[in-house]
Amino acid sequence: MRNLTAAMLVAGATMIAGQAVAADLPYYPPVIEIPDVDYGYSGSFYLRGSAGANLMWAHEVNHPTATPSRYAIDGFGYGYSVGVGAGFETGTGLRFDATYDYLGNNGMRATINDGGGPLVDGVHSLSLRSSVLLANAYYDFGFGDGYGAAGGAFGYVGAGAGIAFNDAVVTDPLGAESRSQNTSLAAAGMVGVGYDFGQVVADVGYRALYINRIENTTAAFPFSVDNNWVHEVRGTVRYRFN
């Protein structure tokens, strides 16, 4: 009995002493680690370069001095484009840039038969060289966990408007060439996918480039081709300055 009583007294004294010591010790709250915030490249300027292949088509060509005056386009043109630009991205997915593209396309054609009129009957083909200036806006969106600096894979949509300076050469069935220059409204719609490496961003996409009119109004046999569509597959690399 004495041993039991002694043990209880020792245990009670130990508890009281432990509480007193604990009351004297400072309280340290648990450490909660907060991850660093990735602010991305908000407010970044960038330079860009692009290159691609294209296919051009329009509905018809108008020869006002021939009878009939309108002939269906019956062959696509094939070519390429290269371009450069500079822009700004907001860090919210929106970005804006201005681009210059040099576009080449050969082979779009129409078969002319004006019943003995002034035009040479047969296939007339178009060779086009255009300088295209566009102001563009895009929206980038991430896949999965969102999009930010070095954010991995992303998609984008965009649109642009501007002007095209066209240099066209029409070749008739006899090999004679007629050259013309004109200025036209231009516009574009873009969609694609890319990968964000941080300082460098690469993407591949489709661009539908619209050139309102290619024409020659000063030649002996004038022509115009309205509503030209250039379908392009392009690769682009952007370099950020942050």
HUCOR-V467892 format. One record per residue. N is the residue number from 1. RES is the residue in one small letter. SS is DSSP state (alpha for helix, beta for strand, coil for the rest). OMEGA is omega in whole degrees, -180 to 180 (* if undefined). Layout:
N_RES_SS_OMEGA ; N_RES_SS_OMEGA
//
This chain:
1_m_coil_178 ; 2_r_alpha_-180 ; 3_n_alpha_180 ; 4_l_alpha_179 ; 5_t_alpha_179 ; 6_a_alpha_180 ; 7_a_alpha_180 ; 8_m_alpha_178 ; 9_l_alpha_179 ; 10_v_alpha_-180 ; 11_a_alpha_179 ; 12_g_alpha_179 ; 13_a_alpha_179 ; 14_t_alpha_180 ; 15_m_alpha_-179 ; 16_i_alpha_180 ; 17_a_alpha_179 ; 18_g_alpha_179 ; 19_q_alpha_-180 ; 20_a_alpha_179 ; 21_v_alpha_-179 ; 22_a_alpha_-179 ; 23_a_alpha_-179 ; 24_d_alpha_-177 ; 25_l_coil_177 ; 26_p_coil_-179 ; 27_y_coil_177 ; 28_y_coil_179 ; 29_p_coil_179 ; 30_p_coil_-179 ; 31_v_coil_177 ; 32_i_coil_-179 ; 33_e_coil_179 ; 34_i_coil_-178 ; 35_p_coil_177 ; 36_d_coil_178 ; 37_v_coil_176 ; 38_d_coil_-180 ; 39_y_coil_176 ; 40_g_coil_180 ; 41_y_coil_180 ; 42_s_coil_179 ; 43_g_coil_-176 ; 44_s_beta_168 ; 45_f_beta_179 ; 46_y_beta_169 ; 47_l_beta_-178 ; 48_r_beta_174 ; 49_g_beta_-176 ; 50_s_beta_173 ; 51_a_beta_-179 ; 52_g_beta_177 ; 53_a_beta_-176 ; 54_n_beta_177 ; 55_l_beta_-176 ; 56_m_beta_179 ; 57_w_beta_172 ; 58_a_coil_-175 ; 59_h_coil_-175 ; 60_e_beta_174 ; 61_v_beta_-179 ; 62_n_beta_174 ; 63_h_coil_-172 ; 64_p_coil_-180 ; 65_t_coil_-178 ; 66_a_coil_176 ; 67_t_coil_-2 ; 68_p_coil_-175 ; 69_s_coil_-176 ; 70_r_beta_-178 ; 71_y_beta_-177 ; 72_a_beta_170 ; 73_i_beta_-177 ; 74_d_beta_176 ; 75_g_beta_177 ; 76_f_coil_169 ; 77_g_beta_-178 ; 78_y_beta_-179 ; 79_g_beta_-173 ; 80_y_beta_171 ; 81_s_beta_172 ; 82_v_beta_-177 ; 83_g_beta_176 ; 84_v_beta_179 ; 85_g_beta_177 ; 86_a_beta_-176 ; 87_g_beta_-178 ; 88_f_beta_176 ; 89_e_beta_-172 ; 90_t_coil_-175 ; 91_g_coil_179 ; 92_t_coil_-174 ; 93_g_coil_178 ; 94_l_beta_173 ; 95_r_beta_-176 ; 96_f_beta_175 ; 97_d_beta_173 ; 98_a_beta_-174 ; 99_t_beta_170 ; 100_y_beta_178 ; 101_d_beta_170 ; 102_y_beta_-174 ; 103_l_beta_174 ; 104_g_beta_179 ; 105_n_beta_-179 ; 106_n_beta_167 ; 107_g_beta_176 ; 108_m_beta_-167 ; 109_r_beta_174 ; 110_a_beta_178 ; 111_t_beta_-175 ; 112_i_beta_173 ; 113_n_coil_-176 ; 114_d_coil_172 ; 115_g_coil_179 ; 116_g_coil_179 ; 117_g_coil_-174 ; 118_p_coil_-178 ; 119_l_coil_175 ; 120_v_coil_-179 ; 121_d_coil_179 ; 122_g_beta_-175 ; 123_v_beta_173 ; 124_h_beta_-176 ; 125_s_beta_-176 ; 126_l_beta_170 ; 127_s_beta_-173 ; 128_l_beta_169 ; 129_r_beta_-176 ; 130_s_beta_168 ; 131_s_beta_-172 ; 132_v_beta_176 ; 133_l_beta_-177 ; 134_l_beta_166 ; 135_a_beta_-170 ; 136_n_beta_172 ; 137_a_beta_-177 ; 138_y_beta_168 ; 139_y_beta_178 ; 140_d_beta_178 ; 141_f_beta_-176 ; 142_g_beta_175 ; 143_f_coil_175 ; 144_g_coil_-171 ; 145_d_coil_178 ; 146_g_coil_-173 ; 147_y_coil_177 ; 148_g_coil_178 ; 149_a_coil_-175 ; 150_a_coil_-173 ; 151_g_coil_177 ; 152_g_beta_-174 ; 153_a_beta_178 ; 154_f_beta_173 ; 155_g_beta_179 ; 156_y_beta_170 ; 157_v_beta_-179 ; 158_g_beta_177 ; 159_a_beta_-180 ; 160_g_beta_178 ; 161_a_beta_-179 ; 162_g_beta_-172 ; 163_i_beta_178 ; 164_a_beta_175 ; 165_f_beta_-169 ; 166_n_beta_174 ; 167_d_beta_-173 ; 168_a_beta_174 ; 169_v_beta_177 ; 170_v_beta_180 ; 171_t_beta_-179 ; 172_d_coil_-177 ; 173_p_coil_179 ; 174_l_coil_180 ; 175_g_coil_178 ; 176_a_coil_-177 ; 177_e_beta_175 ; 178_s_beta_-175 ; 179_r_beta_-180 ; 180_s_beta_176 ; 181_q_beta_175 ; 182_n_beta_178 ; 183_t_beta_-173 ; 184_s_beta_169 ; 185_l_beta_176 ; 186_a_beta_178 ; 187_a_beta_-177 ; 188_a_beta_170 ; 189_g_beta_-174 ; 190_m_beta_172 ; 191_v_beta_-179 ; 192_g_beta_178 ; 193_v_beta_-180 ; 194_g_beta_178 ; 195_y_beta_-178 ; 196_d_beta_179 ; 197_f_coil_-177 ; 198_g_coil_178 ; 199_q_coil_-177 ; 200_v_beta_177 ; 201_v_beta_179 ; 202_a_beta_177 ; 203_d_beta_173 ; 204_v_beta_-174 ; 205_g_beta_178 ; 206_y_beta_175 ; 207_r_beta_172 ; 208_a_beta_-179 ; 209_l_beta_-179 ; 210_y_beta_174 ; 211_i_beta_-170 ; 212_n_beta_-176 ; 213_r_beta_168 ; 214_i_beta_-173 ; 215_e_beta_171 ; 216_n_beta_-177 ; 217_t_coil_-176 ; 218_t_coil_-177 ; 219_a_coil_177 ; 220_a_coil_178 ; 221_f_coil_-175 ; 222_p_coil_177 ; 223_f_beta_171 ; 224_s_beta_175 ; 225_v_beta_-177 ; 226_d_beta_172 ; 227_n_beta_178 ; 228_n_beta_178 ; 229_w_beta_177 ; 230_v_beta_-179 ; 231_h_beta_-173 ; 232_e_beta_166 ; 233_v_beta_-171 ; 234_r_beta_170 ; 235_g_beta_-177 ; 236_t_beta_173 ; 237_v_beta_177 ; 238_r_beta_175 ; 239_y_beta_-177 ; 240_r_beta_169 ; 241_f_beta_-175 ; 242_n_coil_*
//
